[in-house]
Amino acid sequence: MALTVLDRLRARPYAETRDRQWAAFRGSARSSAPRLDEMVDFQGWVTVVGRRDVAAYSQAFLAAEVLVERHGAPAVISYFRQYASIPDRPTAFRAAFEAVLEARLGIRRR
């Protein structure tokens, strides 16, 4: 959302930010990119961000963009509101989004 605001204020074009994130992600070891369920809590995020072979922020940025593009912002917001009450969050998230995101981001698991 913040990047959209910056774009509309003409401070930083959103397309430029997206292109930078794609470049960083393509330059990383996509075949060993973390699964989304590895980034669902703070500890998981800290672990993933500490890796040097992957571009975790770029992956998360692009994943959010794909979800909004594919399902629309209201649907994504609604999902995350419901997400808080789901007992097995990683499994639910993976089932809902993982295959679509991996295909769109070009992640090929070894």
Summary of the structure (lengths in Angstrom):
residues: 110
radius of gyration: 14.4
end to end distance: 33.7
largest distance: 42.5
contacts: 268
relative contact order: 0.14
helix: 72%
strand: 0%
